[in-house]
Amino acid sequence: GGSSEPSTCWPPLLISIHDFLRDLNTHCKAAAHNGDCFWIVQVGVADMAAVGLSGGIPGQDRHDENTAAAASGEGKKHYYEQRIKNFEKYHERELKKREAAKAAADPVKITLPDGTIMPGIRNFTTPLEVASAISESLAKKCVVAKVDGVPWDLFRPLEADCALSLHNFGDEEGRETFWHSSAHLLGQALELEYGVDLTIGPALDEGYYYDCFMGERTLNTDDQMVIETRMRTSIKEAHEFQRVVVTRAEALEMFQENKFKIEIISGLPSSAVITVYRVGPMVDLCSGPHLPNLSHIKVKLNICSFGQYLQKCHLHVKSRHSTCSTLKEVIFSGQGGGSVCCKCMSNC
């Protein structure tokens, strides 16, 4: 996970990939604009040479040795289970902090856009609780908040006196959060079904991507039901997003099997606040924010053959809070890795 712009502390390789995607997306929008149709292109780490990037792939030797195990999530089941156990331990720590904050009852003033001031409790009251106090219909429509201008999870406690705004899918902030959480949904399916190593998966201006390394594994039409079933199951179960703050050592332990994440964590400055998000059986290093849960998303996935080396994957993602929908045409490279090309069409 991550924001739409790369952090200055990201490894140079990942910054180069992100910049390439952003620049290529800009050029493609200018050259291929057709109504509401744009092209967004992702180049996976396995295709670095094709776009002139150098430096090799971190952990390549380990991937070569474990290609068979990486062909499915079963090869990393123990790692995923341990990651969940660690997350639950840290989440329990967060819950204890919140209960202590409730007992302390340190008041804060929450200023709404219209100037209304509502009371709250420091490190306990959440934006979602504020929305519910205003009206239940507002709470159902909201997907994210901004606190003093900073994007903020609806379920994250407020930390001080602040200016609070609430946003739905009709707002830019809401759409970005929606696409970011959708990327985690896709990443969850790819990781748990195919044992991929996820790298970064931010929201873009008109969609999102999640870069990953798949070893020698490729996707074909037979994978349609597997991916769609996993995604639909997660949505049906309305997996909640949860957030924890961890130390550098804790983060390194949680992602010890993913050298891409290790590289990102190791490159963070000493002053960095490191956050990790969980959605169902998936845990990811991420700065957030996210939707409260996956029930906000609808998915339709169709895969058909496309030439000798490419397979098309149509991913239909729709917000329940808007008539707007996004059709994403994802092309997975038949050469391995995580090369993805997205055609994003907004229908309002």
Buried (B, 14 or more C-beta within 10 A) or exposed (E): BBBBEBBEEBBEBBBBBBEBBBEBBEEBBEEEEEEEBBBBBBBBBBBBEEBEBEEEBBBBEEBEEBBEBBBBBEBBEEBBEBBBEBBBEBBEEBEEBBEEBBEEEEEBEBBBEEEEEBEBBBBBBBBBBBBBBBEEEBBEBBBBBBBEEEBBBBBBBBEEBBBBBBBBBBBEBBBBBBBBBBBBBBBBBBBBBBBBBBBBBBBBBBBBBBBBBBBBBBBEBEBBEBBBEBBBEBBEEEBBBBBBBBEEEBBBEBBEBBBBBBBBBEBBEEEBEBBBBBBBBBBBBBBBBBBBBBBBBBBBBEBEEBEEEBBBBBBBBBBEBBEBBBBBBBBBBBBBBBBBBBBBBBEE
